[in-house]
Structure formats: structure tokens, C-alpha cells
Amino acid sequence: MVVVLAATPASAHPVGEPGEPSCFGERISHGSSDHGLTPVDRAAALEEVVAPVLAGEFGPEAQAFALEFFGDDGVDVKEMTSWVRLNCSDDPFIEQP
């Protein structure tokens, strides 16, 4: 089974090509320089996207993934940067058994 959880606000203007070594830096830099967001601001914005998933609005598989990846205590900066790295990988899909 494949569970996909996408940070939809990031799709407004894609930055960085997944699989390219510069993707992570481009995405982190873009959020700061073009949008004036600190890492804490970006974590809070991602938390708003993740909250409905954690609430079960996208089904139990997505909820289980979100709980495993983010936990139930909000999205912190480390989790946000891990999420950006995941979405910059060659294969950003997470396979769940």
C-alpha cells in the first residue's frame, strides 16, 4: 500500500527538482527569501496542512502515516525539514506494509 501526503501549499509554485542535490537548499531558501518565512513559520504552516490528516479526514492509512511521521504533538522544525527532504527525494512515496 502506498500512502501519499502532499504539502499542497508548496505546489503553488514548485521550487527545486526532486532528485537533484540542490532541491532541499532551493526549497528552504525559497521559503525564507521569497516568502519571508522562518523555519518556525513553515513548521506552523505545515501543521495546518497536516492537522486534518491527523484528525482522520483523509482516511486511516493517511492518518497512521501522519502520526508516525509527525506524531501528535504538532509539527516542529526538524519534522518540517525532514518533510522537505522527503519531498526532494527521487521517490517521495512511502510504502507502508
C-alpha positions as CSV (number, residue, x, y, z in Angstrom):
1,M,0.0,0.0,0.0
2,V,1.3,3.5,-0.8
3,V,0.2,6.5,1.3
4,V,0.7,9.9,-0.2
5,L,0.6,13.1,1.9
6,A,1.4,16.2,-0.1
7,A,2.1,19.6,1.3
8,T,-0.3,21.4,-1.1
9,P,0.8,25.0,-0.4
10,A,4.2,24.1,-1.8
11,S,2.6,23.1,-5.1
12,A,1.6,26.8,-5.7
13,H,5.0,27.5,-7.3
14,P,7.3,24.5,-7.3
15,V,10.9,25.1,-6.5
16,G,13.7,22.6,-6.7
17,E,13.6,19.4,-8.7
18,P,13.1,16.2,-6.7
19,G,16.2,14.0,-7.1
20,E,18.5,17.0,-7.7
21,P,21.2,17.6,-5.0
22,S,20.2,21.3,-4.8
23,C,16.4,20.7,-4.2
24,F,16.5,20.9,-0.4
25,G,18.5,24.1,-0.3
26,E,16.4,25.7,-3.0
27,R,13.2,24.9,-1.2
28,I,14.4,26.1,2.2
29,S,15.9,29.2,0.7
30,H,12.8,30.0,-1.3
31,G,10.6,29.9,1.8
32,S,12.9,32.3,3.6
33,S,13.9,34.7,0.9
34,D,10.8,34.8,-1.3
35,H,8.1,34.4,1.3
36,G,9.8,35.8,4.4
37,L,9.0,32.6,6.4
38,T,11.2,31.4,9.2
39,P,11.6,27.7,9.8
40,V,9.2,28.0,12.7
41,D,6.7,29.8,10.4
42,R,7.0,27.0,7.9
43,A,6.5,24.3,10.5
44,A,3.3,26.0,11.7
45,A,2.1,26.2,8.1
46,L,2.8,22.5,7.5
47,E,1.0,21.8,10.8
48,E,-2.1,23.4,9.3
49,V,-1.9,21.1,6.3
50,V,-1.3,18.0,8.5
51,A,-4.0,18.7,11.1
52,P,-6.9,17.4,9.0
53,V,-4.9,14.3,8.2
54,L,-4.2,13.7,11.8
55,A,-7.9,14.1,12.5
56,G,-8.7,11.3,10.1
57,E,-10.2,13.4,7.4
58,F,-8.2,11.6,4.7
59,G,-8.7,8.0,5.9
60,P,-7.0,5.7,8.4
61,E,-3.9,5.0,6.2
62,A,-3.0,8.6,5.8
63,Q,-3.7,9.3,9.5
64,A,-1.4,6.4,10.5
65,F,1.3,7.8,8.3
66,A,0.9,11.3,9.6
67,L,1.0,10.0,13.2
68,E,4.2,8.0,12.5
69,F,5.9,10.9,10.7
70,F,4.8,13.9,12.7
71,G,3.5,12.5,15.9
72,D,0.5,14.1,17.7
73,D,2.3,17.0,19.3
74,G,2.4,19.4,16.4
75,V,5.0,19.8,13.6
76,D,8.4,21.1,14.7
77,V,11.2,22.5,12.6
78,K,13.1,19.1,12.4
79,E,9.9,17.4,11.1
80,M,9.4,20.2,8.6
81,T,12.9,19.9,7.2
82,S,12.5,16.1,7.1
83,W,9.3,16.6,5.1
84,V,11.1,18.9,2.7
85,R,13.9,16.3,2.3
86,L,11.4,13.5,1.7
87,N,9.7,15.6,-1.0
88,C,13.0,16.3,-2.6
89,S,14.0,12.6,-2.9
90,D,13.9,10.7,-6.1
91,D,11.0,8.6,-4.8
92,P,9.0,10.7,-2.2
93,F,6.4,8.0,-1.8
94,I,6.4,6.0,1.5
95,E,5.4,2.4,1.2
96,Q,3.6,1.0,4.2
97,P,3.3,-2.7,4.8
